[in-house]
Amino acid sequence: MLNANELGAVFAYADSPYLIVSAEAAYPIVAANAAASNWSHFDADKLIHESRVAGPAKFADLLGLPETRLVDLFGQVISTLQAIKIKVEPPRLPDNDLPVNECASVLEIFPLITNNQVTYLVLKVFLADKILPEPSASEIAHIHLPETQQSLAVIFDSLANVIFVLDVEAPDLYKFSYVNRAFQVTTGLPVSKVVGSYVQEIIPEPSLSLVLEKYHEAITKRKQVSWQEVSEYPAGQKTGEVLVEPVFDAQGNCLRLVGMVHDITERKEIEVNQMRLTQDLYQHNRDLEQFTYIVSHNLRAPLANALGLVRHLPNMPTTTELYQQYLSHLITSIEKLDTILKDVTQILSVRDRQNIDHYEAVVLAEVCEQAKQDLAPELGACGGHLHIAVAPDFIVHGSRVYLYSIFHNLISNAIKYRSLNRVLEINITTINTTPEEKTIQFSDNGLGFDMNKYENDVFKLYKRFHHNSSIEGRGVGLFLVKTHVEALGGNITVKSTLNAGTTFTINFKSRA
């Protein structure tokens, strides 16, 4: 039989109030979980102390029962070895977790039996689905749970937390002798497979090494040990708060370990998502600040030129050569303004659609071939070659329009910034592809650029690294590539060597 500390650990994370009462004559409370403390507005230590001083009187008051009535119930459970449940009416307390005026509360008492003798009583308080009639004394003996629910194992099976017991057969050799139903629900491993198996057969690495270390610590330090653990099981990756208590015999030998796992996978996922959202928000704010500054900076020059020219033109004879020059400059400034506004419109249209409602299965090879065909005249004019080494069944879940834009811009960029000293070679390949992640590489042997100077500016708006006036471009293409990739939930990195070429690596997380 487990001791009071072990029983308290088992029920520690249960949502309902649980108390463990010794079956001794005075019925002292030996353990209470956090839910019981919240419900009673007494911390566990105070509840335990009060019961040692005054017996079950304080808890009887909290339940709205006479002390003699509660003692009678304890006696009924001990004498019949049957669990019972009864309606109670706790007095209303500020912020009481059980709204007793709206729904009945139920006290359930389980016997924990060793060698046909009750050693502890487990008390649980919960809300009833409907009002239960108060049973008479003669009826109480007949109000009990089925025979199969009299054991400790059945009580454990009613808990959401994972409970397990390990037999210690030798140093660092532990065999599962019991797991509750929550173990199977949480891990996806059948109880029949786990019970009788050694820890090494059930818990995978790298978690196993940590688990064995903690088991050893609990035994050598002869105390309860807790830790946080992440493991891969058939039911998926699980994160749990684990607590283990060693049980020793009279000679001081550790007979078994009793453990409990509180599944915090969902909480951890929420924390990770919140962190990701915070990082995304921070990055979006930085991008917006940069975008606003760059656009306003690029708008200022042509706008100032246009305003200056407009002020002078009315005072100039229209037939003079200077007037025609001013007019030509004015048209150029307005065309620049128009180009910048078109860029802004295009960029904002992508940002507005970043939350794509529908992800389609896109055959990447088809998208690359389409971009290749559309740029065939430019590719042919420079004598370049584009090699697409992408399997026909390589699928990316996303927007076909966005994927086309990504590769159209990358190919166009490679053609623009090719080296005149060698034939342009472009390669599109897939690497390190797993079911969880799709990785694509785009490389060329073009002009390249100095990574030490420009690494942080590659994907910024209106940034150019080659100032040859014969090469058209405004520094928008790579900005759009990065925006499209991120809109699809991916990321893009770049490596480049001056006068040797550039490689872009794109990663997409797989989507169902």
N, C-alpha and C positions, 0 to 999 in steps of 0.2 A: 504493500500500500504506500502511496506517496505521502510525504510529510506535508505540514501546513504550508511551508514556503513553496514547495513544488506545486501544490494545488492552487495557491494564489497566483503563481506564474502562469498556470494554464488558463485561468480566467481573466488575466490582467487586461487584455485588449477587447474583451467581449463588450458589445454595445449595451446589453441589459445589466442592471445591478446584480452582482453575485456576492454572497458572503459564505464563508466556510465556518461552520460551527462545530466545535468538538462535542462528541456524544457523552462527555463527562457529565456528572450530575448538575453542575452549575451552567452548563451549555455556553461556555465562553466563545466569543467570536475570535477566530485565529487568523483570518485573512479576509480582506475586502478589496474589490477591484475599484478602478477609477470611476466607473459608472455608478457604483454604490455610493462613493463619496460625493459625487455631483448630485445624486438624487437626494441623499440624506442631509447635505450641507454640513457633513462632518468628515474630516479627513480620516483615512483608514486607521492611523495610529490612535486617534481619539476614540473611534468606534471600538477598537480592540480593548483599549484601556477601560472605557466605560463598562464593557461587558465583563471584564475581570473584576471590577469593583462591585457592580450592581447586577450581574447576571444579565439575562435577556430583557430586562425592564426597558432600557433605552430603545432597543430595536423594536420592542412591542409597541412603544409609544409612537415610533415613526410609522409603523404599519397601521396604527389606529386600532390595535387589538389590546385587550387586557393581558397582562403578563401571564396570568394563569391559563388563558386560552392558548397562547403561543406555546407554553410548556406542555399543555395537553397534546397539541399537534405534534411536537417533537416526540412525545411519548408514543403517540399512535404510529409514527413512522418507524421508530425503533422496535416497537413490539411486533408490528406486522411485516417489517422489512419491505414495506410498500411506499412508493412515492405518492404524495397527495398534492392537490392544488385547491386553493380556496380564494374566494373573493375577499379583498381587504379594501379599506377606505382610509388611506393615509391622510392626515390633516393637510390642508393646503398650506404650502410654504412659498415664500417669494421665489419666483423663477424655478419652481418645482418642475422637473422634467416629465413628470407623469400627471397630466391634467385630469385629476380624479373626478372632477365634477362633470366632465364630458364623456368619460369612458371608465369602466371599472378597471381596477388594478387587480392583478392576480399574484398571490404568493404560491410558489411551487417549491416543495421540499423533497429532495432526493436523498436516500440513504447511500452512503458509501460503505460497502460491506467487505470485511476480511474474515475468512473462516466463519461465515455465518453470523458474524457479529458486526453491528454498526459502529464504525470508528469516527466517522464525520457525517455531518449533514450539510448538503449544499442547498442554499436558499437563493432563489431567483425571483425577482419582482419584474413584472412586465404588464403591458396593457392588454386587456382582453378584447377580442373581436366583438364581443357582445356582453351585456350584463349577465353575470352568472348568479344564480340563486345561492343564498347562504345555505350550506348543507347542515343538517342536524347532526348531533353527535353520533347517532346510530348510522347515519349515511356516510360519515367521513371514512369509515373503514372500507367502503365500497368505491370511493372516489380515488382511483390510483391509475397510474400508467400501466400499460401492458407489462407482462412479466419480462419481456425482452428489453425493457427500458430501465431495469433496476440496476444495471451494472454501470460502472464508471465509464466503460467503453462507449456505451450508448449516449451518455451525457456528453462525452467528447465529440461524438459524431454530430451532435446538435450545434457545435460551435463552428464559426466561420474560420477561425484560426487553425493552422496546421498543428497537429499534436503528434509527436512520435516518441517512441521509447526504444533505446538501443541497449542491447546486452553487451557488456564489455567482456570479451572472451580472452583477450591478451592485450599487451600494450599496442596501441594504434590499430586494434582489430575490433571493429564494432559491427554487430549484426542487428538489423531491424527486427524487433519482436512485436511491435505494434505501431500502426499509423491510423489516424482517423480518416473519415470520408473526405474531409477538406484537403488532405494530402493528394488524393487522386484528382479532385476537382482542380486544384491549383497547378499540379505538375503534369497532369495527363497520364500519369503512370498508374496502372491498376494496383489496388491494395494487395491482391494475390501475388503480384510480381515483386512487390517491395518487401513484404513481410517474409523473413527468412533469408533475405539477401544482405550482403555486406555493403557497407557505405560506399566502398570503392566501385561497386557494381551499379550504384544508383546515382550518385552525385558526380557530375562531369568536372573535368579540369576546365579552367584554372580554379574553380571554386573548391574542389576537393582538398587542395593543399591548405587553403585557409581554414576549412572546416576541421581537418585533422589537427591543425595547430591549436584551434580554439578548444576542441575536445580535450586535448592534452593539457591545456592551460586550466580548464575547469577541474580536471582530476588532480593535477599537481598542487594547485592553489586551494583545492577543496572548497570551491565557492561557485556561485552562479556567474556565468559569463555571457555577454551579449555582443552582437556585432551585426553589421549590415552585409548582405550577400547578394550577388547577382549570378544567376545560373541559367543555362539553356536546358529546357525540357521539351517533351513533345507538345506541350501546350503553349510553348513560346518562351521568350526570355522573361524571367521573373526576378523581381527585386523584393527581398524580404528582410525584416528585422528579426533576427534569430536570438533565442534565449535558451540556454542549456543549463540544467541543474544536475550535479552528480549525486548519486545515491550510494552510500557506503554501508558495509555490514559492521558487526560489532568489532571485528578485527581491523577495521580501517581499510578494507579492500573495496575498491569501486566496483559495484555490481552492475550498474546500468547508468545511462544518461537519459534524463527526461527532457525533451525539447519542445519548444513552441516557436512557430514562425508566423509573424504578422505580415501578410502580403501587402506591400506598399507600391506595387508596380504601377497602379493607376496614378497614385500621388506623384511618383517620380516622373511619369510621362507628362503629367500636368506641369511639373516644375521645369522639365526640359523644354516643353512647348512655350511656357511663359518666358524662359530665358531666350529661346529662339526668337520669339515675337519682340522681346525687348531689343535684342541685337538688330533685328530687321528694322525696327522703328528707328533706332539710332542711326543705322546705315542710310535709311531712306531720308532722314532729316539732313544728314550730311550731304547726301546726293542732291537734295533739293536746294540746300544753301549754295553748293557748288554750281548747280544748274542755273540758279537765279543770278549768281554773280557773273558767270560766263556769258549768259545770254544778254544781260544788261550791258556788260562790257562790250560785247560785239555789236550790240544795237547802237551804242552811244556814238561810235565814230561815223558810220554812214548817216545817222540822223543829224549829227552836228554839221557834217558837210552839206547835207541837203538844206538844212535851215540857213546856213551861211550863204549858199548859192541863191536860194529863194529871195533873201533880203537884197541881194545885189541885182538880180535880173531885171526887176521892174524899172531900175534907173539906167539901164543900158539900151542903146539902140539895137534893135533886133537884127539889123543887117550887118553888124560888125562880126569879125572873126572871133573876137573875144566872147561875144554873146553865145556864139555857137559852141565854143569850148566849154563855157559855163553850163550850157544846156546839156551837153554831152556828159559832163561830170555829174550833173543832177540826175540824169537818167541812170548812170552807173550806180550812184548812191542809193537810189530808190530800188534798183534791181537787187542790190546787196541786202537791203531791208527785206525785200520780198523773199529772198532765198533764206534768210535767217528765220523769218516767220514760218516758212514752209517746214524748215527743220524742227522748229518748236512744235508745230502742229503734229508732225510725224512722231516725234518723241513722246509727246503727251498722249497721243492715241495708243501707243504701246503701253505706257504706264497705266492708262485708264483700264486696259484689258489684262492687267497682270494676273488677276484672279480668274483663270480660265475655268469656265463651268464644265466643259466637256473635253476630256482627253481622248483622242482617237489613237488607234494603233497605226503608226506611220512606218512604212518600209523605208529605212534610211537610204538604201541604195537607189531607190526610185527618185527620191528628192535630190540627191547628189547628181544623178544623171540629168534630171530636168534642168538644174542650175548649169550644168556643163553644156547642155545643148543651147540654152539661152545665151550663153557667153561664148559660143563657138566662134563667131566672127572675130571677137577680140583675141581669143586664144589662138586662132589660126593666123591672125595678122602678125602676132609676135613670134609665131613658130613654137609656142609652148606646148607642153604635154601635161595632161591631167590623168592621174591613175587612181581609180576608185577600187580599193580592196575591201569591200564591205559585203558580207554574206547576204544573199537574197532574203534570208529569214531573220535578219537583224532588225528588231523592232524597237522603236522609241515611242513611248506613250506621251503625246503632247499635241501641239498645234502644227499641222502640216505647213500652214502659211509662215509661221515663225521659223520652223526648221529650214524652209526654203530660203527665207531672208538671211538666216545665219550663214549658210554655205554660199549663197550668191554674193554676199558682202565679202566673205573671206577669199573666194576665188577672184573677185573683181579687184580686191586689195593686192593679191599676189601678182596679178597681171600688171597693175599700176606700178608697183614697186619692185619689178623684176630687175635683175642685173643684165646690163648690156654685154657683159663679158662671157656669158654662157647661156645655153638654151634653158628656158624656164621649165622646171620640173615641179609639179604639185602632186602630193600624195595624200589621199584620205584613207585612213585605216582605223580598225577597231582593236583595242588592246585591253588586257586585264578585265575582260567582261565577265561578270558574275550575274546570277539571277537577281541580285539586289542592286547592281549598279552597271550602267552602260558607260564605257569610256571610249571616246573618239579622238583621234589625233589628225590634225591638219598641218602639213608641213610644206615648205617651199624652199628653194635655193636662191631666193632673191637678195635684195640689198641688205636685209637685216638692219639691226640698230644696236646702239650701245645700251645694254641692260643697266649698267651702273648709272647712266645719266637719265634714262627714260622709263625705267621699270614701273614707277609709280604713276606715270602719265599715259600709259598705253591705251587705256580704255576711257580716258577723259574726253569730254566734248571739245571739239575744235582744237585738238592737239595734233600737230604734225611734226615728224622727225626728219623729213627730207624736204628741203626747201627749194628743190629744183623747180623752177617756174614752169617747166614743160610738163610736169606731172600734175594733172588735175586732181583736186580733192580739197575737202574743207575740214577733215578730221571728225567726221560724223559716223562713218561706217562701223568702226570698231566699237564706238559707244553704243550703237544700235545692236551690234552682235551681242555684247554683254547684257544689254537690257532684255533682249529676247531670250537668251539662255537663262537668265535669272527668273524671267516670267514663267519659264517652264520648270522651275524648281531646281535648275542645275547650277553649275559654276564653271568658269573658264579661266585658265592660266596660260601664260606665255613664256617661252624661252627663245632668245634670239642672240645671234652672233653677227656682229657687223661684217658685211661683205661675204657672209656665208649662208644666211637664211634664217627662217623663223618657224617655230613649231607652236601651235595652239593645242591645248588639251582640254576637252570638254567632258564633263561628268554629269550624267543624268541618273537620278535615283529611279529604280524601276517602280512602275505603278500597275496596279491590277486593272 
